[in-house]
Amino acid sequence: QSALTQPASVSGSPGQSITISCTGTSSDIGAYNYVSWYQQHPGKAPQLMIYDVSNRPSGVSNRLSGSKSGNTASLTISGLQAEDEADYYCVSYTGSSTSCVFGGGTKLTVL
Amino acid sequence: EVQLVQSGAEVKKPGESLKISCKGSGYSFTSYWIGWVRQMPGKGLDWMGIIYPGDSDTRYSPSFQGQVTISADKSISTAYLQWSSLKASDTAMYYCARRAVGWYFDLWGRGTLVTVSS
């Protein structure tokens, strides 16, 4: 099972919007609405930001939103803030015995 | 409080064995899958495998099948990740995470740093 493909880095200025893509296949992202996104600050554990493609857990800012089209999922962060600077990872269920596949991660820099 | 508490950092030599733990509390431990994720220094997250403590049903990523063993003791609400013979390349942070209904990880441990060096 190959890892999901994410851009290595994205950047934006405070107040702007950015989108991080996560490309898989018809066997993972394209087949299931089980895509989740995680934020990881340096030295910290990952934290769930989006689940089931577009749902936000309680406490997560509504500036974050998720979507999916075909084999590609996307995380959009609007109104960028300095605190958004972190690494972001996507994960998709694969329906196989291996269970899931992770993206390679995207480093978001707030300029 | 709902949490996953992982065991402390370990420093081992190549060839040694190791078992690290992840203890769940504040929820029904046997009702949720527990996954393990590796993060090598400066790198991304790598999926290792997952276990259902209720019946010890275990799935492994092909990359880690045969390299590690995932187990659980439901009587003490604890999941484990173990190695029989460590390599320097096993040096990493290891996270456990609870898989929520659906397919996502809603609760993470703080991680266990494993350092393997001669």
Chai-1 contact restraints between the chains, C-beta under 6 A:
chainA,res_idxA,chainB,res_idxB,connection_type,confidence,min_distance_angstrom,max_distance_angstrom,comment,restraint_id
A,Y34,B,W103,contact,1.0,0.0,6.0,A-B,restraint_1
A,S36,B,Y104,contact,1.0,0.0,6.0,A-B,restraint_2
A,A45,B,Y95,contact,1.0,0.0,6.0,A-B,restraint_3
A,A45,B,W108,contact,1.0,0.0,6.0,A-B,restraint_4
A,A45,B,R110,contact,1.0,0.0,6.0,A-B,restraint_5
A,A45,B,G111,contact,1.0,0.0,6.0,A-B,restraint_6
A,P46,B,W108,contact,1.0,0.0,6.0,A-B,restraint_7
A,L48,B,D106,contact,1.0,0.0,6.0,A-B,restraint_8
A,Y51,B,Y104,contact,1.0,0.0,6.0,A-B,restraint_9
A,D52,B,G102,contact,1.0,0.0,6.0,A-B,restraint_10
A,Y89,B,L45,contact,1.0,0.0,6.0,A-B,restraint_11
A,Y93,B,W103,contact,1.0,0.0,6.0,A-B,restraint_12
A,S97,B,R59,contact,1.0,0.0,6.0,A-B,restraint_13
A,T98,B,S61,contact,1.0,0.0,6.0,A-B,restraint_14
A,S99,B,I50,contact,1.0,0.0,6.0,A-B,restraint_15
A,S99,B,R59,contact,1.0,0.0,6.0,A-B,restraint_16
A,C100,B,W47,contact,1.0,0.0,6.0,A-B,restraint_17
A,F102,B,L45,contact,1.0,0.0,6.0,A-B,restraint_18
A,F102,B,W47,contact,1.0,0.0,6.0,A-B,restraint_19
A,G104,B,G44,contact,1.0,0.0,6.0,A-B,restraint_20
A,G105,B,G44,contact,1.0,0.0,6.0,A-B,restraint_21
